[in-house]
Amino acid sequence: MIKIENLNNINKDDMDNILNVWESSVRATHTFLKEEDIISIKPQVKEGVDYVSKFLCVRDEKGIIQAFMGVHNSKIEMLFVDLNSRGNGISKKLINYAINVLNAKFVDVNEQNTQGVGFYKHMGFDTFKRSEFE
């Protein structure tokens, strides 16, 4: 069973897990990024985590974070799932929670992330604005 946890106080172990999930997910879905891009973006993940008003995660049976999502106001700012946990319905459960509980209506996704674009379209999101900046 997938249990969504609202994570208010993030300790060092959780942040390490979050960074590992982020990197695993990005390597699986953001194939357009170069190694140096991943290295330079990774430190910004903590800033993103600190920015959002709601930060949610899903843990495995050992308590290790397998997925996380950040929502700010009515926008899903981030959603990342560990490569080994993909395809288990975690993303769908997190998105439905964001829509139904947190009233999320918007999401940013890099159009080069074709898996992400397809997933969000499948979940009912439409493109309403494009920007050359992420």
N, C-alpha and C positions, 0 to 999 in steps of 0.2 A: 504494500500500500504506500502511495506517495503522500508524505506529510509535509506541508509547507510550514516553514518556521519564519517568523518575523525576527530578524536579527538586529537588535538594537546596539549591543555592545560587542564589538568585534575584537577578539583577542588575537595574539600573534599567530597561533596555530590556525585559527579560522582565516586570517588574512593570507597566510601561506597557502591554504587550501583554495581560497578564492583565486589567487594568482595562478595556481596550477590549473584550475578549471578554465580560467580565461585563456591561458596559453594553449591548452589542449583543444579547446573549442575553436580558437582562432586558427590554429594550424589545420584543423579539419575543414573549416568553412571559408576562411579568408585566404584562399590560395594565391590571390593576386599580390599579397604582401611579401616583401623580401625579408630575409632573416634580420637585417638591420632595422627594418620597420618594426618588427615584433619587439625587438630589444628596446627600441626607443619609445614605443607606445606603452609597454608594460608598466613603467612607473606611474603612468597616468591613471591606471585602474583604481588605485587607492583614492585618488582625487575624485573620480566618478562615484565611488562607493560613499565617500564623505558627502558628496553633493546631494544625492537623492534623499527624499523625505521618507521613503519606504524601501527597505532592503530585505529581500526574502531569499531563503535558500531551501534546498532539499538535501538531506543527508542520507547516506547509506546506513546499513545496520551497525556499522562500526563508529558512526558519528562523523564521518568524513563528508564534507560538502561535495556534492556531485553536480549541483546546478545552482545558479543564482540569478536574481532579477532585481533591477532597481527601477523604481517608479517615482517620478516627481510630478506633482500636480496631476494632470490627466495624461501624462506621457510615459510610455515605457522607454526608459533611457538605456537599459542594457538587459540582455538575456543571454546567458552562456551556459552550456551544458557540456560536461566532460565527455570526451570522445567515447569512452567505454559505457556511458549511460545514455547515449543517444538512441532513439527509437523505442524508448520505454514509456512514452507519454508524459514525460516530465515537462517538456516545453508547453505542451497543450494545457496541462493542468495549471502551470504558472500563468499562462496567458489568460485562461478563463478566470482565474482568481483576480488578476489585474483588472479585467473588464468588469466582472460581476461584483467584486468586493471593493476595489479601489477606484472604480469608475474610469479606468484608463480608456482613452479614445484614440490616442496617437502613438506612433512608434517611428523612430528613425532607423533606417537600415541602409547600409551602403549598397548601391545597386550592383556593384561588382560581387557582392555576396549573394550569388544567385540562389543558393540553398535558403538563405534567410528571406529573400524576397518571395520565393515560392511558398515558404512556410507561412509568412504573414498574410499573403494573399489567400492561402487555404483557410486561414483563421478568420477571414472576412475583412481584412484591412485593404484599403484602396490607396493608390498613389494620389496625393493631392498637391504636392509641391516637390520640386526637385531643387537641389542646391549643389554647387560644385564643391562645397566644403562639407566636411563631416562634423 
